[in-house]
């Protein structure tokens, strides 16, 4: 599954590999949305990879998907994948869903829990939102067009964001610096830039992003490397371009974050992002 870039795009529809994909622009900062329907009963078998976005999937079909992870196999209709969810796969038949990609700032606003509580997991969305998740899923299933579904989803997220506390500007700025540098930044420099001690930045960043600044930088480097490897680029070239000391350094990070080798990652179908 692959979400759209945010922006004032009314709606785009496409059918690729038997999948109907509806891309709609979102006006909420840090939010991207898309609708997916398996029209050809191609089935879904997808490795979930870490990425600098929290992924929310709201299932609309008759059957739940199966999430396979270190905790076993779980049938879930809707779920949230953390920034680094741990090695996992998602399998399903005739999948139909709305997928929302949230920046850490947007996730902090709409999820309703500290990102630290979700880290390393794929969590049932119903366990976070309760009856609100069920009500939203029912309304989306009853809607007759993707435009209506994406509009309903955006309005729901906007209501949650309006009631949420704002992320500390220092934390948001530190995250943007990590992303902008491709993960090549020293924590001491981040702390100095925001006027905080290293300890205070470590604590506040972890509470509001869900990762330490060091691990966030590791994630951003990994995401860039994963995209390059999936595009067929050579592992040695990727390691140098993405700020790794050498190829073994890249191998260790890929193994730690994705649970596989760079070679296996190169043939992986990723989640949205």
Secondary structure, 3 states (H helix, E strand, C coil): CCCCCCCCCCCEEEEECCEEEEEECCCCCCEEEEEEEECCCCCEEEEECCCCCEEEEEECCCCCEEEEECCEEEEECEEEECCCCCCEEEEECCCEEEEEEECHHHHHHHCCCCHHHHCCCEEEHHHHHCHHHHHHHHHHHHCCCHHHHHHHHHHHHHHHHHCCCCCCHHHHHHHHHHHHCCCCCCHHHHHHHHCCCHHHHHHHHHHHHCCCHHHHHHHHHHHHHHHHHHCCCCHHHHHHHCCCCCHHHHHHHHHHHHCCCHHHHHCCCCCCC
